[in-house]
Amino acid sequence: MTPLPDRTVLLLMAITLGAVAALVFWSVRIQPARETPLLWKETPGRSIPAAPAAQPKGTLL
């Protein structure tokens, strides 16, 4: 059995890669991803007030 020329191997690899990419894009196009609704732990109108920032004590110098 004689080895295949480099051009033939590269061409077969490119065709294989193109076929895989085409199948992936085709399957995504057929079944688009469904968007899941946002799930809130609490209602957006009732938020917890933020705690006041702590004041530094002392001096830096």
C-alpha positions as CSV (number, residue, x, y, z in Angstrom):
1,M,0.0,0.0,0.0
2,T,1.5,3.3,-1.0
3,P,1.1,6.4,1.2
4,L,-1.2,9.2,0.1
5,P,0.3,12.4,-1.1
6,D,0.3,15.3,1.3
7,R,-2.2,17.3,-0.8
8,T,-4.7,14.5,-0.7
9,V,-4.5,14.1,3.1
10,L,-4.8,17.9,3.7
11,L,-7.8,18.0,1.3
12,L,-9.5,15.1,3.1
13,M,-8.9,16.8,6.5
14,A,-10.4,20.1,5.2
15,I,-13.4,18.3,3.8
16,T,-13.9,16.4,7.1
17,L,-13.7,19.6,9.1
18,G,-16.1,21.4,6.8
19,A,-18.6,18.5,7.1
20,V,-18.4,18.6,10.9
21,A,-18.9,22.4,11.0
22,A,-21.8,22.1,8.6
23,L,-23.5,19.4,10.7
24,V,-23.1,21.5,13.9
25,F,-24.5,24.7,12.3
26,W,-27.3,22.7,10.7
27,S,-28.3,21.1,13.9
28,V,-28.3,24.4,15.8
29,R,-30.4,26.0,13.1
30,I,-33.0,23.2,13.3
31,Q,-33.3,23.3,17.1
32,P,-32.6,26.9,18.3
33,A,-31.8,27.2,22.0
34,R,-34.8,28.0,24.1
35,E,-34.3,31.0,26.4
36,T,-35.0,30.2,30.0
37,P,-36.9,32.8,32.0
38,L,-35.1,34.8,34.7
39,L,-35.7,33.3,38.2
40,W,-35.9,35.9,41.0
41,K,-35.5,35.0,44.6
42,E,-37.6,38.0,45.6
43,T,-39.7,40.4,43.7
44,P,-37.7,43.2,42.0
45,G,-39.6,46.0,43.7
46,R,-38.7,44.8,47.2
47,S,-34.9,45.1,47.6
48,I,-33.0,44.8,50.9
49,P,-31.4,48.2,51.8
50,A,-27.6,48.1,51.7
51,A,-25.7,48.4,55.0
52,P,-23.8,51.7,55.5
53,A,-20.1,51.7,54.7
54,A,-17.8,51.4,57.7
55,Q,-15.9,54.6,58.6
56,P,-12.1,54.3,58.9
57,K,-10.8,54.7,62.5
58,G,-7.5,56.4,63.1
59,T,-5.1,58.1,60.8
60,L,-2.8,56.8,58.1
61,L,0.2,58.9,59.1
